[in-house]
Amino acid sequence: MASIFADTPVSDWLQSPWFLGPLVFVLWVALFLVVKRYVLKALQRMAERTAWTWDDVLVRALSGPLLLPILATGLMLFERILPLSKEWDRALDVVLAGAMALALVLFVDLACRGILDRLAERQPILRGTRSLIQGIVRGIIISLGILIFLDSIGISITPILASLGIGSLAVALALKETLANLFAGIQMIADKTIEPGHFIRLEGGTEGTVTRMGWRTTRILTQGNNMVVIPNAKLTETLITNLNQPGPETDVRVEAGVHFDSDLAAVERVTQEVARETQNTHSGAVPGYEPRVRFTAFGDSSINLVVILRARNQDGSQWLRHDLIKRLQSRYAREGIIMPFPTRTLDLPPERSESLRESFLSADDVPADAGTGGGTPADRE
């Protein structure tokens, strides 16, 4: 080879395809790398000036995958200049199609990963399921990239799609419960029905704080320090009361009862004073909120009333109720306000009343030692 080039004139050597091919390849790659650098910088500046945040993710996702089409097209020019056989043309066509498909797969994968990272920063609920979602998305992207590559090189993908359809149906039937929990979790994430840290109450009476939302189950920590694990599919089918929405503040209701002979105006005044003092001094209460005192009903043994306060959150409501009950009991005792015990009155017919009275009187006349074996043997005889 060296002797051939030594015997060849310089002009012919410069016009040789074995010299022009590598030269064109290097110049092509260098030129488009420079263009790529300046174009990406311009796009990055444009993305920084826009209010839309997702264009930054797309620009960063373009940086790496663009190198593959540049190299592949450079190889195509290199092959076209060299006097190679048609088999090389076919091979480089396959390489170009593979590079384009791979570049597309990398770009979409990087863009999806960047979007998931952004969403996970804003939505803590996605942090536990990000790996799973990213794995599923990546599998779909790679499968689509392979199908695009096969179709671009002339291989029919119809039988593959048919096989994938049958296989997907079999997998879906086998993983019915798992997929139901997965999509239920995605639905709750999208609707933002509940989030970690929210205090919720379920239809069956279970209540507690949501500690974790996974792709299969949701965990609720009850006030008894017990962990309740609920499949997402069942959670979406039950009624949920979210005590943190629209805000964490919650009403605290304390019911009481006073004697029928009580001065209701004085009772209302005293109760309002105690409620206002508790509301303004307790650490778990919302400062500045005006408590409400309302008489609700004539009970069996008392006139019932309810006191309504406002707590910062569900945890503080328990201590606020505890403090209010203590203060009300102490203040009622000082003011002479009676909270009666339940009483019952028996209404009997006159003849029945007389027979009961006679029974009680005859029982009073019986000696204390009667029927107990008391006295001497002679007395008993």
Sequence and secondary structure as in RCSB ss.txt:
>XXXX:A:sequence
MASIFADTPVSDWLQSPWFLGPLVFVLWVALFLVVKRYVLKALQRMAERTAWTWDDVLVRALSGPLLLPILATGL
MLFERILPLSKEWDRALDVVLAGAMALALVLFVDLACRGILDRLAERQPILRGTRSLIQGIVRGIIISLGILIFL
DSIGISITPILASLGIGSLAVALALKETLANLFAGIQMIADKTIEPGHFIRLEGGTEGTVTRMGWRTTRILTQGN
NMVVIPNAKLTETLITNLNQPGPETDVRVEAGVHFDSDLAAVERVTQEVARETQNTHSGAVPGYEPRVRFTAFGD
SSINLVVILRARNQDGSQWLRHDLIKRLQSRYAREGIIMPFPTRTLDLPPERSESLRESFLSADDVPADAGTGGG
TPADRE
>XXXX:A:secstr
 HHHHHHS HHHHHT HHHHHHHHHHHHHHHHHHHHHHHHHHHHHHHHHSS SHHHHHHHHHHTTTHHHHHHHHH
HHHHHHS   HHHHHHHHHHHHHHHHHHHHHHHHHHHHHHHHHHHHH GGGTTTHHHHHHHHHHHHHHHHHHHHH
HHTT   HHHHHHHHHHHHHHHHHTHHHHHHHHHHHHHHHHT   TT EEEETTS EEEEEEE SSEEEEEETTS
 EEEEEHHHHHHS EEETTSS S EEEEEEEEE TTS HHHHHHHHHHHHHHHHHH TTB TT   EEEEEEE S
SSEEEEEEEEESSHHHHHHHHHHHHHHHHHHHHHHT             HHHHHHHHHHHHHHHHS TTTTTT S
 HHHH 
